[in-house]
Structures are given as C-alpha cells and as structure tokens.
Amino acid sequence: MIRRILGYSGYSGYSARLGYLGYSGVSRKSGLSKLSRLPRFSRISLCPQSTMSLDPIESAKRLAAYTAIDTHFPASASVIGIGSGSTVIYCVERIVQKVAAGEIAKDVVYVPTGFQSKELIIQGGLRLGAIDNYPVLDAAFDGADEVDTALNCIKGGGACLFQEKLVAQCAKKFIVVADFRKNSSALGTAWVQGVPIEVVPLAHARVTADLLAMGAISAKLRLGGKAKAGPVITDNSNTIIDAHFGAIADPVALAKSIKLLVGVVEVGLFVDMADAAYFGNENGSVTAKFQDGTVSTIV
C-alpha cells in the first residue's frame, strides 16, 4: 500500500518549471536546504491523505516520484543518477527527506544529467558527483516525455537527452517516473512534439532534410522562444531538432537509423533501457510497469 507522505508546513509554490529553483542557501551543519520559496524539508509524517494544495498533475508527479524512491533506492547505494525534468524535482525532494530521517546515508554521491539536476543536488545539500568520475551508478531516476508498453521512452523535452542517456546507460538500474499523461501504448501518439535529436549546429540543415527523407512528418529546429533569439542550445553546445514520425512501430530501428546520420550526437529514443516505470494517476494510485511486462496498480 502506498502511504501518502507529508512533512511540509507551508507548501508555497514548488515550481515544476525546468531549471527554476527558489533556494536561498544550504546549511553546512545539517546538510539540508534552507528554502525560501520551496517547502522546508523537515520531518517525515505519514497520513492517509495529503493536506498540501497541489494541482492533480503535480500531485501525480509527486506520488510517482516518492513511490519510485521508496521502492528502488538501493539500501547500500553509493552513487545515484538524478535525471532532469519537473517530476525529478520530487525525487530529490523525497531523497532529502529520507536523508534527514537517517534512512539514506549522507555520503551517497549524486550524478546529475544537466544544469537543473545539478542545482537540485547542490541546493538539497547532497553530495555532487560527475559521470566522468563515477561511470558506474547503483541506480538512476529520471522522467520521460512518453513511455510505451515495452518501457521504451521518448526523452529530451528539456534538451538534456545526451546526459540523460549517458547516466541511464551507466546505471545498474534505471527507473522512470512520470504522471499518467506519459503512459502510452505506442511512442509518438501521446507526445506529438517529436523525437528530440541533439545535433551539431553546423549539421542541423542537413539532418533536418535527412529526417524528412526518412519519413518524418515534421522536423523542426527547436527555438528558444521569448527566452532566446535563436535556437535552444544544449549543455553540450549543440542544437535540438524535434522530429515527429507519428506512431513509432519499431523504436529500436528508428533510433539506429537516426543515430547513423552525420551530425547527430544522440537520439531521444531510450530503447530497452528502463527497468521499471511509475506513473502517478489522478485518483491517487500509481501504475507500475516492469521490464518483464508486469503491470500493477498501487493504491
């Protein structure tokens, strides 16, 4: 049975927007964040239902993240990967709670997949590591834009797909956390923005043409919008092309074909990588999917 987890007095707008943090500092004595805009991590209390004022989507994300951490965080972990995205915020939130409660050791090292998760780790008072120093991880927790019945994922909506795939590949166990909107029967049906593809800037025009020739319905360079005049630039100084192929019948073959294009750094199709996926639902339950095809509902 999943127990709703509280422990906050004054939830005041924990922003789920990528890269936005509201931390005001880290206490070196306690190792916990002193938060001004985020909820203060205090004690953990378990109640039948939350008193926090979260909208249904955020509640679903939080429930999935808490369930995944409680179920899959290794008891003897030494190095853990932390992914990117709005749901991962709640993974770190839960980890910090469990560190404060003495349920997770303080000396565990956390490896980020990009700027956002790096800041979450630092401001949460956790030990920061780098993937080039820790190429073997005990587990990694990350979000997804869409997950199919075989646990294949589309990832990269936050433009961190290269680091995300590297960290996932280095992890002994890769766990996906998301809300119910990302639970899909086939990739490309719920997430119609397209498969994110990280591309060397000089090659974006050629890769776009190649993707369209391969059958993409659309292939567009991702722009920065109001935040930036020009394209989105990744942490690796590359650009992103979002290519929509419709329903993807064979994610493995498509990923291989795209990866072979000159100029492509990485493809946001994560095939045969996830060990389990947890989806928070609107009704307060969690749907858990596993690599062997098992599906269960936790209430």
C-alpha positions in Angstrom: 0.0 0.0 0.0 1.3 3.4 -0.9 1.2 5.8 2.0 0.8 9.5 1.2 3.8 11.3 2.5 3.6 14.7 4.2 6.1 16.6 6.2 5.7 20.2 5.0 4.2 23.1 6.8 3.6 25.7 4.2 3.8 24.4 0.7 4.2 27.7 -1.2 4.7 27.1 -4.9 7.3 24.5 -5.6 7.8 25.4 -9.2 8.0 22.5 -11.6 9.3 24.6 -14.4 12.6 23.2 -15.7 15.6 25.0 -14.3 13.6 27.2 -11.9 14.7 26.9 -8.3 13.9 29.0 -5.3 16.6 28.0 -2.9 18.2 30.6 -0.6 21.2 28.5 0.7 22.5 25.3 2.2 23.1 24.6 5.9 26.5 23.1 6.2 25.7 21.9 9.7 22.6 19.9 8.8 23.2 19.3 5.1 19.7 20.4 4.4 18.5 23.3 2.3 17.2 26.4 3.8 14.4 27.2 1.4 12.6 30.4 0.9 10.3 29.6 -2.0 10.3 25.9 -1.7 8.8 23.7 1.1 11.1 23.3 4.0 12.3 19.7 4.4 11.5 18.8 8.0 10.3 15.6 9.5 8.5 12.9 7.6 5.0 12.1 8.7 2.7 9.5 7.1 -1.0 10.2 6.7 -3.9 8.8 4.7 -4.1 11.8 2.5 -2.1 14.9 1.8 -3.2 18.3 3.1 -1.0 20.1 0.5 -2.6 22.2 -2.1 -1.2 20.6 -5.3 -3.0 20.5 -8.6 -3.7 17.0 -9.9 -0.8 16.8 -12.3 1.8 17.9 -9.7 0.2 15.5 -7.2 0.5 12.7 -9.7 4.2 13.5 -10.3 5.0 13.7 -6.7 3.3 10.4 -5.9 5.1 8.6 -8.7 8.5 10.1 -7.6 8.0 9.2 -3.9 6.9 5.7 -4.8 9.9 5.1 -7.0 12.4 6.4 -4.5 10.8 4.4 -1.6 10.8 1.2 -3.7 14.0 1.4 -5.7 16.6 3.5 -3.9 19.2 0.8 -3.0 19.8 0.3 0.7 23.6 0.2 0.2 23.8 2.8 -2.6 27.0 4.8 -3.0 26.3 6.6 -6.3 22.9 7.6 -7.8 22.0 9.3 -11.0 19.5 12.2 -10.9 17.7 13.0 -14.2 16.0 16.1 -15.5 12.5 17.5 -15.6 9.6 18.5 -13.4 9.0 15.1 -11.9 12.6 14.6 -10.8 12.2 17.6 -8.5 10.0 15.4 -6.3 12.6 12.6 -6.4 15.2 14.9 -4.9 12.6 16.2 -2.5 12.0 12.7 -1.2 15.7 11.9 -1.1 16.4 14.9 1.0 13.6 13.9 3.4 15.0 10.4 3.8 18.5 11.7 4.4 17.1 13.9 7.1 15.3 10.9 8.6 18.5 8.8 8.5 17.0 6.4 6.0 19.6 7.3 3.3 23.3 7.8 4.1 24.6 11.3 3.9 27.7 10.2 1.9 25.8 9.0 -1.2 27.1 10.7 -4.3 24.5 12.1 -6.8 25.4 12.4 -10.5 23.3 15.0 -12.5 22.1 14.9 -16.1 22.3 18.6 -16.6 22.2 22.1 -15.1 18.8 21.7 -13.5 19.5 18.5 -11.6 23.0 19.7 -10.7 21.4 22.7 -8.9 18.8 20.5 -7.3 21.6 18.3 -5.9 23.7 21.2 -4.6 20.8 23.1 -3.1 19.4 20.0 -1.5 22.7 19.7 0.5 23.5 16.4 -1.3 27.0 15.3 -2.5 27.6 16.2 -6.1 29.5 13.9 -8.5 30.2 13.8 -12.2 29.7 11.0 -14.6 33.3 11.0 -15.8 34.3 10.4 -12.1 31.6 7.8 -11.4 30.9 5.8 -14.6 29.1 3.1 -12.7 25.9 4.1 -10.8 23.8 1.9 -8.4 20.6 3.4 -9.8 19.3 6.4 -11.8 15.9 8.1 -11.5 14.6 10.2 -14.4 11.4 11.4 -16.0 10.1 10.8 -19.6 8.0 12.5 -22.2 6.3 9.3 -23.2 6.7 5.6 -22.2 5.3 2.7 -24.2 4.2 -0.8 -23.1 7.8 -2.1 -23.5 9.2 0.7 -21.4 10.8 2.4 -24.4 10.8 6.1 -23.8 10.9 9.4 -25.7 13.1 11.8 -23.7 14.7 15.1 -24.3 11.8 17.6 -23.9 14.1 19.5 -21.6 17.1 19.3 -24.0 19.2 17.1 -21.7 18.9 13.9 -23.7 22.6 13.2 -24.2 23.5 13.4 -20.5 20.3 11.6 -19.6 21.1 8.6 -21.8 24.7 8.5 -20.6 23.6 8.4 -17.0 20.9 5.8 -17.7 23.4 3.7 -19.5 25.9 3.8 -16.6 23.2 2.8 -14.1 22.7 -0.7 -12.9 19.0 0.1 -12.5 17.2 2.8 -14.5 13.8 3.9 -13.1 11.4 6.2 -14.9 9.0 8.5 -13.0 6.1 10.4 -14.7 2.5 11.3 -14.4 -0.4 9.5 -16.1 -0.2 11.6 -19.3 3.1 10.0 -20.2 1.8 6.4 -20.0 1.2 5.4 -23.7 0.6 2.3 -25.8 2.9 3.4 -28.6 5.6 6.1 -28.8 4.6 9.1 -30.9 0.9 9.0 -30.0 0.8 11.0 -26.8 4.0 13.0 -27.3 3.4 14.6 -30.7 6.1 17.3 -30.4 8.5 14.9 -32.0 11.5 12.8 -31.0 14.3 15.2 -29.7 17.5 14.8 -31.5 20.7 16.5 -30.4 22.6 17.8 -33.4 25.9 19.6 -34.0 24.9 23.1 -35.0 26.7 23.1 -38.3 24.7 20.0 -39.4 21.2 21.0 -38.5 20.0 21.8 -42.0 21.4 18.6 -43.5 20.0 16.4 -40.6 16.6 18.1 -41.0 16.5 17.2 -44.7 17.6 13.6 -43.9 14.9 13.2 -41.3 12.2 14.3 -43.7 13.6 11.9 -46.3 13.4 9.1 -43.7 9.6 9.7 -43.4 9.3 12.3 -40.6 6.0 14.1 -40.7 7.9 17.2 -39.5 11.4 18.0 -38.4 12.0 21.4 -36.8 14.9 23.1 -35.1 13.9 23.9 -31.5 13.9 27.6 -30.9 14.3 29.4 -27.6 11.1 31.4 -27.9 10.8 34.6 -25.8 13.7 33.5 -23.7 16.2 33.5 -26.5 16.5 34.8 -30.0 17.6 31.7 -32.0 17.8 28.0 -31.3 17.9 26.2 -28.0 21.5 25.4 -27.1 22.1 22.2 -25.0 24.6 21.9 -22.1 26.9 20.4 -24.7 26.6 23.5 -27.0 24.5 21.6 -29.6 21.1 22.2 -31.1 17.9 20.2 -30.9 15.7 19.0 -33.8 12.3 17.7 -32.9 11.2 15.1 -35.5 7.6 13.7 -35.4 7.1 10.3 -37.1 3.6 9.6 -35.8 3.1 6.3 -34.0 6.5 4.6 -33.9 6.1 0.9 -34.8 9.8 0.0 -34.2 11.6 2.4 -31.9 14.8 0.3 -32.0 15.2 0.5 -35.8 14.3 4.2 -35.9 16.8 5.1 -33.2 19.6 3.3 -35.0 18.7 4.9 -38.3 18.7 8.4 -36.9 21.9 7.8 -34.9 23.7 6.9 -38.2 23.1 10.4 -39.7 26.2 12.5 -39.8 25.9 15.4 -37.3 23.6 13.5 -34.9 25.0 13.4 -31.3 22.2 11.5 -29.6 18.6 10.5 -30.2 15.8 10.9 -27.6 14.6 7.3 -28.0 15.6 5.3 -25.0 15.0 1.7 -26.0 15.4 -1.4 -23.8 16.9 0.7 -21.0 14.3 1.2 -18.3 13.8 -1.5 -15.6 10.6 0.0 -14.3 8.3 3.0 -14.8 6.0 4.6 -12.2 3.0 6.7 -13.3 1.1 8.8 -10.8 -2.6 8.8 -11.5 -5.3 11.4 -10.9 -7.1 9.2 -8.4 -4.1 8.9 -6.1 -3.0 5.5 -7.3 0.3 4.6 -9.0 0.6 2.4 -12.1 3.9 0.5 -12.1 5.3 -1.1 -15.3 8.2 -3.5 -15.3 10.6 -4.8 -17.9 9.1 -8.3 -17.9 5.8 -6.9 -18.9 4.2 -6.9 -15.5 1.8 -4.1 -14.8 0.4 -3.3 -11.3 -1.7 -0.6 -9.7 -0.7 0.6 -6.2 -3.4 2.3 -4.2 
